[in-house]
C-alpha cells in the first residue's frame, strides 16, 4: 500500500488557521500573528516531521537571536496549539510540543494611576476647555470627553475611538461594545460621562461637524480619531498635570478603572464582564496590584515597620 505523501508546511499551517477562524472566530490580526510566528518556525523545520528535539533547538535559536522571554513564549504557544490541532485531526500520530517547557518569565504588574492622579488629569482636561477660540475649545472638549468616558467605562482604546455618534444619545444608559473576537458586552454610563458627551456634541454641532457617524470623527482613512492621536494628546495632558509621559496612556486609564473598582469593593466577575476579558485569570492581575498596595501601606504606615 502506497504511503500517503506528507502535507507541506504551508498546507498544515493553513488548515490550523482555518480552524481558528471557523471555530474560534479569530480576527484577521490574530490570524496574521499566528501565520508570522508559524512561518518563522517552519522556515527551518518540517511541521509534519519535527520532533521534540527540533522544537527545543528552535527555541534555543530564538534565545540566541535575542528575543525576549515573552516573545519566545508566544511563539511556543502558537506551536503548541498547531501540534495539538494536528494530533487531534490525525495529521500527526504524536504531539512533539506536549513536553516542551517554555521560558520562565515573571508576570509584570500593570501600571496604575492613583485616584488623585486621575482627578488631576480630569481637572487639567476641564481647565483646557476654558480657551476662547472655538477650534481649540472643541479639541479640548473632545479630549475631555475621551478621558471621562474612558475612565467611566474602562474601554479598550480601539473600542473608545470607534464609538458611534449614537452612543451619546440623551437617553443612553448603556453602551453596547463589540470587543475582541466579536464578543458583545454591555457597559453602563455614569451621569458625568453622559453630560460630557452631550456638551461635546453641542460644540461639534456649533462647528457644523455633527454629520459624522462617529462620536470622535477624523479625516483619516478610518473616519474616526486614531488610537495614536489620542495617546499623544493624553501624554501631553499628563505632562500639564505634572505626570511623567511614561505614567500615562489609554491602557493605563483602563487599568485605573479596574483597580479603583476593586479597591472600592467591586466583585472580580463584574470587573471581568465590564472589561470584556474572556478569562478571569486576566482580570485577576488587578488583585495583585491591590496586594502590592496593601503591602506598601503596611510597610510605610505600621508603627512597628522599619523606618529608614
C-alpha positions in Angstrom: 0.0 0.0 0.0 1.4 3.3 -1.0 2.3 5.7 1.8 0.3 8.9 1.9 2.6 11.9 0.9 3.5 14.3 3.7 1.5 17.6 3.5 3.6 20.7 3.1 4.3 23.1 5.9 2.0 25.7 4.3 -0.9 23.3 3.9 -0.8 22.2 7.6 -0.5 25.7 8.9 -3.4 26.9 6.7 -5.6 24.1 8.0 -4.8 25.2 11.5 -5.6 28.9 10.7 -8.8 27.9 9.0 -9.8 26.1 12.2 -9.0 29.2 14.3 -11.1 31.4 12.0 -14.1 29.0 11.8 -14.3 27.6 15.3 -12.8 30.3 17.5 -13.8 33.4 15.4 -10.1 34.6 15.3 -9.7 38.1 13.7 -7.5 38.8 10.7 -4.9 40.5 13.0 -4.8 37.3 15.2 -4.5 35.0 12.2 -1.7 37.2 10.8 0.2 37.0 14.1 -0.1 33.2 14.2 0.9 33.0 10.5 4.0 35.0 11.0 5.1 33.0 14.1 4.5 29.7 12.5 6.2 30.7 9.2 9.3 31.6 11.2 9.3 28.2 12.9 8.6 26.2 9.7 11.3 28.1 7.7 13.8 25.8 9.4 11.8 22.6 10.2 9.3 20.2 8.7 6.0 20.7 10.5 5.0 17.1 9.7 8.2 15.5 10.9 9.7 17.7 13.6 10.2 16.0 17.0 10.7 17.5 20.4 14.4 17.9 20.0 13.8 20.0 16.8 11.4 22.2 18.8 13.9 22.7 21.6 16.5 23.6 19.0 14.2 26.2 17.5 13.6 27.8 21.0 17.3 27.9 21.5 17.8 29.7 18.3 15.2 32.3 19.3 17.1 32.9 22.5 20.3 33.4 20.6 18.6 35.9 18.4 17.9 37.9 21.5 14.1 37.5 21.6 12.5 38.5 24.9 11.1 35.6 27.0 7.6 36.9 26.4 8.1 36.7 22.6 9.6 33.2 22.9 6.6 32.1 25.0 4.2 33.5 22.4 5.9 31.5 19.6 5.8 28.4 21.7 2.1 28.9 22.4 1.4 29.0 18.6 3.5 25.9 18.1 1.7 24.0 20.9 -1.7 24.9 19.5 -0.7 23.9 16.0 0.5 20.4 17.1 -2.4 19.9 19.4 -4.7 20.5 16.3 -2.6 18.3 14.0 -2.7 15.5 16.5 -6.4 15.7 17.1 -7.1 15.8 13.4 -4.9 12.8 12.6 -2.3 14.7 10.7 0.3 13.6 13.3 0.4 10.4 15.4 2.1 12.3 18.2 2.3 15.8 19.8 6.0 16.8 20.0 5.2 20.0 21.7 3.4 18.4 24.7 6.5 18.0 26.8 8.2 21.3 25.9 8.7 23.8 28.7 8.6 27.5 28.0 10.9 30.2 29.3 10.5 31.3 32.8 9.1 34.8 33.0 7.6 36.9 35.7 4.3 38.5 35.3 4.7 42.2 35.4 2.0 44.2 37.3 0.1 46.8 35.2 0.9 50.5 35.7 -1.9 52.1 37.6 -2.6 55.8 38.5 -3.9 56.7 41.9 -7.4 58.2 42.3 -5.8 61.6 42.9 -3.7 61.4 39.8 -6.7 60.6 37.7 -8.6 63.5 39.4 -5.6 65.8 38.4 -5.8 64.6 34.8 -9.6 65.2 34.7 -9.2 68.7 36.3 -6.5 69.6 33.7 -8.7 68.4 30.9 -11.6 70.6 32.1 -9.2 73.5 32.5 -8.2 73.2 28.9 -11.8 73.9 27.8 -11.7 77.5 29.1 -9.9 78.8 26.0 -11.9 81.3 23.9 -11.0 80.2 20.3 -13.7 77.7 19.1 -11.3 75.2 17.3 -9.1 74.9 20.4 -12.2 74.6 22.7 -13.6 71.8 20.5 -10.3 69.9 20.6 -10.2 70.3 24.4 -13.8 69.2 24.7 -13.0 66.1 22.7 -10.1 65.2 24.8 -12.1 65.8 28.0 -14.9 63.6 26.6 -12.4 60.8 25.7 -10.9 60.9 29.1 -14.2 61.0 31.0 -15.7 58.1 29.0 -12.5 56.0 29.2 -12.3 56.3 33.0 -16.0 55.8 33.4 -16.1 52.6 31.3 -12.6 51.0 31.1 -13.0 50.5 27.3 -10.1 49.4 25.2 -8.7 52.4 23.3 -9.7 50.8 20.0 -13.3 50.5 21.3 -13.3 54.0 22.6 -12.2 55.9 19.5 -14.6 53.8 17.3 -17.7 54.7 19.3 -20.6 55.7 17.1 -22.3 59.1 17.5 -25.4 57.2 18.6 -23.5 56.3 21.9 -24.1 59.9 23.0 -27.9 59.8 22.8 -29.5 61.6 25.7 -31.4 58.6 26.9 -28.5 56.2 26.6 -27.8 54.3 29.8 -25.6 51.5 28.5 -23.0 51.2 25.7 -23.1 48.0 23.5 -19.5 47.2 22.8 -18.2 44.7 20.3 -14.8 43.6 21.7 -12.1 41.1 20.9 -13.3 38.0 18.9 -16.6 39.8 18.1 -17.9 39.3 21.6 -20.5 41.9 22.6 -20.9 43.3 26.2 -22.9 46.0 27.9 -21.1 48.8 29.7 -23.0 51.3 31.9 -22.5 55.0 31.5 -22.5 57.3 34.6 -24.1 60.7 34.6 -20.8 62.6 34.3 -19.8 60.7 31.2 -23.2 61.3 29.6 -23.1 65.1 30.4 -19.6 65.3 29.0 -20.7 63.6 25.7 -23.7 65.9 25.4 -21.6 69.0 25.9 -19.0 67.8 23.4 -21.7 67.1 20.8 -23.2 70.6 21.3 -19.8 72.1 20.5 -19.5 69.8 17.5 -22.9 71.0 16.2 -21.8 74.6 16.6 -18.7 73.8 14.4 -21.0 72.0 11.9 -19.3 68.7 12.4 -22.4 66.8 13.5 -22.9 64.8 10.4 -20.3 62.1 11.1 -21.5 58.7 12.2 -18.5 58.6 14.7 -18.5 60.2 18.1 -14.9 61.2 17.6 -14.6 61.9 13.8 -11.3 62.5 11.9 -10.2 62.9 8.4 -8.1 59.8 8.4 -8.8 56.6 6.5 -10.8 55.0 9.3 -13.1 58.1 9.6 -12.6 58.3 13.4 -9.8 59.5 15.7 -6.8 57.2 15.7 -5.5 55.5 18.8 -2.1 57.0 18.3 -3.5 60.6 18.1 -5.4 60.1 21.4 -2.4 58.6 23.1 -0.3 61.6 22.1 -2.9 64.1 23.4 -3.2 62.2 26.6 0.5 62.2 27.3 0.6 65.9 26.7 -2.3 66.4 29.1 -0.4 64.2 31.7 2.6 66.4 31.4 0.5 69.5 32.0 -0.9 67.7 35.1 2.5 67.0 36.5 2.8 63.4 35.4 5.6 61.7 33.5 4.9 60.6 29.9 5.7 57.0 30.9 2.9 57.1 33.5 0.1 58.0 31.2 -1.5 56.1 28.3 -5.1 55.0 27.4 -4.3 51.5 28.6 -3.1 52.9 32.0 -6.5 54.6 32.4 -8.2 51.2 31.7 -6.1 49.7 34.4 -7.0 52.5 36.7 -10.7 51.9 36.1 -10.4 48.2 37.0 -8.1 48.7 40.0 -10.2 51.5 41.5 -13.4 49.5 41.2 -11.8 46.5 43.0 -10.2 48.9 45.6 -13.8 50.0 46.4 -15.2 46.5 46.8 -16.4 45.6 43.3 -16.8 41.9 42.5 -14.0 40.4 40.3 -16.5 38.8 38.0 -18.3 42.1 37.5 -15.0 43.8 36.6 -14.2 40.9 34.2 -17.5 41.5 32.4 -17.0 45.2 32.2 -13.5 44.9 30.8 -14.6 42.2 28.3 -12.0 39.6 29.4 -12.7 36.1 28.1 -10.7 34.6 31.0 -10.9 35.7 34.6 -7.2 35.0 35.1 -6.6 38.1 33.0 -8.7 40.2 35.4 -7.0 38.7 38.5 -3.8 40.6 37.8 -5.6 43.6 39.3 -5.9 41.8 42.7 -2.1 41.5 42.7 -1.9 45.3 42.2 -4.1 45.7 45.3 -2.0 43.3 47.3 1.1 45.3 46.5 -0.6 48.5 47.5 -1.7 46.9 50.8 1.9 45.7 51.5 3.3 49.2 50.8 0.7 50.7 53.2 1.6 48.4 56.0 5.4 48.9 55.3 5.0 52.7 55.3 2.4 53.3 57.9 2.6 50.5 60.5 4.2 51.7 63.7 6.4 48.7 64.0 7.7 48.8 60.5 11.3 49.6 59.9 12.0 53.2 59.1 15.0 54.3 57.0 
